[in-house]
Amino acid sequence: MLFAQRAVAQLPYRNPALPVERRVHDLLGRMTVEDKFWQLFMIPGGREDSTADYSHGIFGLQNRSALNARSDAQLQNALQHYFVDSTRLGIPIIPFEEAVHGVMRRGATVYPAAIALAATFDSELVRRAATAMGREARTRGIRQVLSPVVNLATDVRWGRVEETYGEDPLLASVMARAFVGGLEHQGVITTPKHFVANVGEGGRDSYPIDVSTRSLEELYFPPFRAAIIDAGARSVMTAYNSVDGRPASQNRDLLHGILRTDWKFKGFVISDESAVGGAVVLHHTEPNTSAAAKDAMEAGLDVVFESEYRQHLAYLAAFRNGSIASKAIDSAVARVLRAKFELGLFDHPYVDPDSAASLEDNAEARAVARDAARESIVLLQNRATLLPLAGSVSSVAIIGSDAAEARFGGYTLDSVRGVSIVDALRARLGDRVHYSAGPGRLTADHEVVPAEYLDSLRGEYFDNITMSGAPRVTRSDENIDFHWTFNPPSRRLQTGWYSVRWSGQMRAPAAGVHRLGVEGSDGYRLYIDGKLLIDNWRKQSSRTTLVPIELSPGATHNFRLEFFESAGNARVRLVWDTMSPRVAQQRIDSAVALARRSDVAVIVAGIEEGEFRDRSSLALPGKQEDLILEVAGTGKPVVVVLVGGSAITMSRWIDKVGAVLMAWYPGVEAGSAIADILLGDVNPSGRLPITFPISEGQLPLRYNHKPTGRGDDYVDLTGEPLFPFGYGLSYTSFEYSGLRIEPGTIGPHGRAQITFHVRNAGTRPGDEVPQLYDRPVVSPLSQPVMALKAFGRVHLAPGEERDVSFVLSGKDLRILDEHMHWTSLNGTTTVLVGASSNDIRLRGEIGTRAQ
């Protein structure tokens, strides 16, 4: 091997003095089909699997097994040593990781969630955070991050709103430029995702996207253009869903047409994890994985991202049998190799573990995270100027599990201790702070029967829906808690066409059982000691059926559960009642008692969401709303701090409390930043990057919708939001005046300066976030009722007044005409300046010329 490596070292592609393109060409000419395939395949993990053969290399790996930054760097070095020294061509890998709001590795800094970063309306701060993330990533040897998420949060029921920069294409574009620029400048490849949209009807993740080409151009493409064309992102990730009927990973119009042809994208395109095979098992547009791989590669996909090593077999077969056009393969491999050469991986594949260790729990990075958290927090309500809390307050009740948990949100590891609100306030106020956990976020009235209470559980699986004949599969199951989506219970059964009979013994716990039942898809019967307890042998919906029963503590009973599925997406769980409702009320009572003994109550309440965790209800889950109402009923002043990454409805309780803060997921310095706001050391200045509805029935609800043909209201509710896009209060007040637009008319290449005065009319220093919107007075095609065109931050001392200027170009005022061309109009555009999309303070007009 030593002789072989010396020979390899003398080859042209190993010569750093040669141009990158010559090195790519030389290496590509030396590669076998297997070598090429492995440069187009990426998976999570490392080399722990002794059966895995990486002798031909691999595109990259995502290995999170290291416990800290130093060991992470050492691990990446070891992996690179293997691929450089022990594979035929010595091609280094691209270690990759998630970094939506911080590198997803142990010991790495966790910044506020992406939606919180957007709420800062401060692109320079986002760039600082991204630059710090880039330093941490590179010192650990990570050279690609699977971020940012630049999809628009078009429906706040979507569980992934927290990963986005909100609902507005301009705001998302500005934040994408800052984020991508910061990381790419550090030599880390960014991967904007998910091309081109990832939330469908009902706010459901990865639902089909059936929008017009116009909508794609006007709304969905701009953030990707900003990330790719303006900021130089070198990779793109496709979406799971279909777009206009074609899965995104096989969508030639998007990958070849838009990215390669229209946008001249030179980087590489990767699939989302397991998305290529999704065309087979979910979209049903491909007969098998090999065909899916062929169509994806020829459509413009470069790299297949899969979930595990063994998944490579079906893809490799498509390479070996010659079904994929060799030109498509070579072009994809060349793009990957070019990136690896440009990253310097062939010449400098290793990193310094000491440098990585020096950035772990880094004070400078934590300071940036704290600044970002402070600027992201939105003051939604402040009746009777309850906030900031008076220094003379003698007793503060802090209530809610989120006050102690310091949750980070999605795409993080619980390896860095975040500062909790309880700890931060106790550090400031000492024994004046008293804590009660309250009922928690979720209060279930039933739970899955644990395996420890089930004996001799036998599952008989039939290949029909009537349990006829002999079972196709018989096995021992641990308990009954199954969710079969695109796969059947066994490879020997068909998806959506089977029945199951479970039988065994159930032992009642010490507390006994008072209700027993089944949760999941219709089509089930439950028997206890041979007697039919539940008969729901029909297909209609999905539900939970619990019936009264008395099972004495420790007693053993025979049971049988029968289930059938004839349509797919099955769920079935054997459940019984729990003590949760009674315990929850006891915890509420305890919190109420604490509030009565205190001067003020701060309730910290949170939501549950995330990838594939969309919400049908936007209310606070569990018993948290009951908690707020009962604490408010004491008559004590109440502050509610909301933790979450999306909108929350508040109709039941908002009029009962004094102040409301939207804290998002504020990152590692969460508690410190929230304490700074609550105690008045920092004046809140965050602004909403999404619209908060009054009710789910108003959704989707975005500020920049196009005009209706009638009206916006419902028979039982207004069409207006609870809190509009761009909204946020301050501990001071700001006045706007003196709008000037110079010149008054511009052409396609002209520029106009929009200038106005902002004055701090209050008694505290603070940041105002002026926002500039526009709408054409007359347009040949319907345009949004208003659209954000510029925004900024201005810090003002009490009584201070300052000119604020924005520049509007002819390009900013174009519309997409009926021929799908961006066109300047001969006409007039209304210019709107204000503190939110619904709080317009100044109004003017600017003329536009087509020539």
Rosetta blueprint (number, residue, H / E / L):
1 M L
2 L H
3 F H
4 A H
5 Q H
6 R H
7 A H
8 V H
9 A H
10 Q L
11 L L
12 P H
13 Y H
14 R H
15 N L
16 P L
17 A L
18 L L
19 P L
20 V H
21 E H
22 R H
23 R H
24 V H
25 H H
26 D H
27 L H
28 L H
29 G H
30 R L
31 M L
32 T L
33 V H
34 E H
35 D H
36 K H
37 F H
38 W H
39 Q L
40 L L
41 F E
42 M E
43 I E
44 P E
45 G L
46 G L
47 R L
48 E L
49 D L
50 S L
51 T L
52 A L
53 D L
54 Y L
55 S L
56 H L
57 G L
58 I L
59 F L
60 G E
61 L E
62 Q E
63 N L
64 R L
65 S L
66 A L
67 L L
68 N L
69 A H
70 R H
71 S H
72 D H
73 A H
74 Q H
75 L H
76 Q H
77 N H
78 A H
79 L H
80 Q H
81 H H
82 Y H
83 F H
84 V H
85 D H
86 S H
87 T L
88 R L
89 L L
90 G L
91 I L
92 P L
93 I L
94 I L
95 P L
96 F E
97 E E
98 E L
99 A L
100 V L
101 H L
102 G L
103 V L
104 M L
105 R L
106 R L
107 G L
108 A L
109 T L
110 V L
111 Y L
112 P L
113 A L
114 A H
115 I H
116 A H
117 L H
118 A H
119 A H
120 T L
121 F L
122 D L
123 S H
124 E H
125 L H
126 V H
127 R H
128 R H
129 A H
130 A H
131 T H
132 A H
133 M H
134 G H
135 R H
136 E H
137 A H
138 R H
139 T H
140 R L
141 G L
142 I L
143 R L
144 Q E
145 V E
146 L L
147 S L
148 P L
149 V E
150 V L
151 N L
152 L L
153 A L
154 T L
155 D L
156 V L
157 R L
158 W L
159 G L
160 R L
161 V H
162 E H
163 E H
164 T L
165 Y L
166 G L
167 E L
168 D L
169 P H
170 L H
171 L H
172 A H
173 S H
174 V H
175 M H
176 A H
177 R H
178 A H
179 F H
180 V H
181 G H
182 G H
183 L H
184 E H
185 H L
186 Q L
187 G L
188 V L
189 I E
190 T E
191 T L
192 P L
193 K E
194 H L
195 F E
196 V L
197 A L
198 N L
199 V E
200 G L
201 E H
202 G H
203 G H
204 R L
205 D E
206 S L
207 Y L
208 P L
209 I E
210 D L
211 V L
212 S L
213 T H
214 R H
215 S H
216 L H
217 E H
218 E H
219 L H
220 Y H
221 F H
222 P H
223 P H
224 F H
225 R H
226 A H
227 A H
228 I H
229 I H
230 D H
231 A L
232 G L
233 A L
234 R L
235 S E
236 V E
237 M E
238 T E
239 A L
240 Y L
241 N L
242 S E
243 V E
244 D L
245 G L
246 R E
247 P E
248 A H
249 S H
250 Q H
251 N L
252 R H
253 D H
254 L H
255 L H
256 H H
257 G H
258 I H
259 L H
260 R H
261 T H
262 D H
263 W L
264 K L
265 F L
266 K L
267 G L
268 F E
269 V E
270 I E
271 S L
272 D L
273 E L
274 S L
275 A H
276 V H
277 G H
278 G H
279 A H
280 V H
281 V H
282 L L
283 H L
284 H L
285 T L
286 E L
287 P L
288 N L
289 T H
290 S H
291 A H
292 A H
293 A H
294 K H
295 D H
296 A H
297 M H
298 E H
299 A H
300 G L
301 L L
302 D L
303 V E
304 V E
305 F E
306 E L
307 S L
308 E L
309 Y H
310 R H
311 Q H
312 H H
313 L H
314 A H
315 Y H
316 L H
317 A H
318 A H
319 F H
320 R H
321 N L
322 G L
323 S L
324 I L
325 A L
326 S H
327 K H
328 A H
329 I H
330 D H
331 S H
332 A H
333 V H
334 A H
335 R H
336 V H
337 L H
338 R H
339 A H
340 K H
341 F H
342 E H
343 L L
344 G L
345 L L
346 F L
347 D L
348 H L
349 P L
350 Y L
351 V L
352 D L
353 P H
354 D H
355 S H
356 A H
357 A H
358 S H
359 L L
360 E L
361 D L
362 N L
363 A H
364 E H
365 A H
366 R H
367 A H
368 V H
369 A H
370 R H
371 D H
372 A H
373 A H
374 R H
375 E H
376 S H
377 I L
378 V E
379 L E
380 L E
381 Q E
382 N E
383 R H
384 A H
385 T H
386 L L
387 L L
388 P L
389 L L
390 A L
391 G L
392 S L
393 V L
394 S L
395 S L
396 V E
397 A E
398 I E
399 I E
400 G L
401 S L
402 D H
403 A H
404 A H
405 E H
406 A L
407 R L
408 F L
409 G L
410 G L
411 Y L
412 T L
413 L L
414 D L
415 S L
416 V L
417 R L
418 G L
419 V L
420 S L
421 I H
422 V H
423 D H
424 A H
425 L H
426 R H
427 A H
428 R H
429 L H
430 G H
431 D H
432 R H
433 V E
434 H E
435 Y E
436 S E
437 A L
438 G L
439 P L
440 G L
441 R L
442 L L
443 T L
444 A L
445 D L
446 H E
447 E E
448 V E
449 V L
450 P L
451 A H
452 E H
453 Y H
454 L E
455 D E
456 S E
457 L E
458 R E
459 G E
460 E E
461 Y E
462 F E
463 D L
464 N L
465 I L
466 T L
467 M L
468 S L
469 G L
470 A L
471 P L
472 R L
473 V E
474 T E
475 R E
476 S E
477 D L
478 E L
479 N L
480 I L
481 D E
482 F E
483 H E
484 W E
485 T L
486 F L
487 N L
488 P L
489 P L
490 S L
491 R L
492 R L
493 L L
494 Q E
495 T L
496 G L
497 W E
498 Y E
499 S E
500 V E
501 R E
502 W E
503 S E
504 G E
505 Q E
506 M E
507 R E
508 A L
509 P L
510 A L
511 A L
512 G L
513 V E
514 H E
515 R E
516 L E
517 G E
518 V E
519 E E
520 G E
521 S E
522 D L
523 G L
524 Y E
525 R E
526 L E
527 Y E
528 I E
529 D L
530 G L
531 K E
532 L E
533 L E
534 I E
535 D E
536 N E
537 W L
538 R L
539 K L
540 Q L
541 S L
542 S E
543 R E
544 T E
545 T E
546 L E
547 V E
548 P E
549 I E
550 E E
551 L E
552 S L
553 P L
554 G L
555 A L
556 T E
557 H E
558 N E
559 F E
560 R E
561 L E
562 E E
563 F E
564 F E
565 E E
566 S L
567 A L
568 G L
569 N L
570 A E
571 R E
572 V E
573 R E
574 L E
575 V E
576 W E
577 D E
578 T L
579 M L
580 S H
581 P H
582 R H
583 V H
584 A H
585 Q H
586 Q H
587 R H
588 I H
589 D H
590 S H
591 A H
592 V H
593 A H
594 L H
595 A H
596 R H
597 R L
598 S L
599 D L
600 V E
601 A E
602 V E
603 I E
604 V E
605 A E
606 G E
607 I L
608 E L
609 E L
610 G L
611 E L
612 F L
613 R L
614 D L
615 R L
616 S L
617 S L
618 L L
619 A L
620 L L
621 P L
622 G L
623 K L
624 Q H
625 E H
626 D H
627 L H
628 I H
629 L H
630 E H
631 V H
632 A H
633 G L
634 T L
635 G L
636 K L
637 P L
638 V E
639 V E
640 V E
641 V E
642 L E
643 V E
644 G L
645 G L
646 S L
647 A L
648 I L
649 T L
650 M L
651 S L
652 R L
653 W L
654 I H
655 D H
656 K H
657 V L
658 G L
659 A E
660 V E
661 L E
662 M E
663 A L
664 W L
665 Y L
666 P L
667 G L
668 V L
669 E L
670 A H
671 G H
672 S H
673 A H
674 I H
675 A H
676 D H
677 I H
678 L H
679 L L
680 G L
681 D L
682 V L
683 N L
684 P L
685 S L
686 G L
687 R L
688 L L
689 P L
690 I L
691 T L
692 F E
693 P L
694 I L
695 S L
696 E H
697 G H
698 Q H
699 L L
700 P L
701 L L
702 R L
703 Y L
704 N L
705 H L
706 K L
707 P L
708 T L
709 G L
710 R L
711 G L
712 D L
713 D L
714 Y L
715 V L
716 D L
717 L L
718 T L
719 G L
720 E L
721 P L
722 L L
723 F E
724 P L
725 F L
726 G L
727 Y L
728 G L
729 L E
730 S L
731 Y L
732 T L
733 S L
734 F E
735 E E
736 Y E
737 S E
738 G E
739 L E
740 R E
741 I E
742 E E
743 P L
744 G L
745 T E
746 I E
747 G L
748 P L
749 H L
750 G L
751 R E
752 A E
753 Q E
754 I E
755 T E
756 F E
757 H E
758 V E
759 R E
760 N E
761 A L
762 G L
763 T L
764 R L
765 P L
766 G E
767 D E
768 E E
769 V L
770 P L
771 Q E
772 L E
773 Y E
774 D E
775 R E
776 P E
777 V L
778 V L
779 S L
780 P L
781 L L
782 S L
783 Q L
784 P L
785 V L
786 M L
787 A E
788 L E
789 K E
790 A E
791 F E
792 G L
793 R L
794 V E
795 H E
796 L E
797 A L
798 P L
799 G L
800 E L
801 E E
802 R E
803 D E
804 V E
805 S E
806 F E
807 V E
808 L E
809 S E
810 G L
811 K H
812 D H
813 L H
814 R L
815 I E
816 L E
817 D L
818 E L
819 H L
820 M L
821 H L
822 W E
823 T E
824 S L
825 L L
826 N L
827 G E
828 T E
829 T E
830 T E
831 V E
832 L E
833 V E
834 G E
835 A E
836 S E
837 S L
838 N L
839 D E
840 I E
841 R E
842 L E
843 R E
844 G E
845 E E
846 I E
847 G E
848 T E
849 R L
850 A L
851 Q L
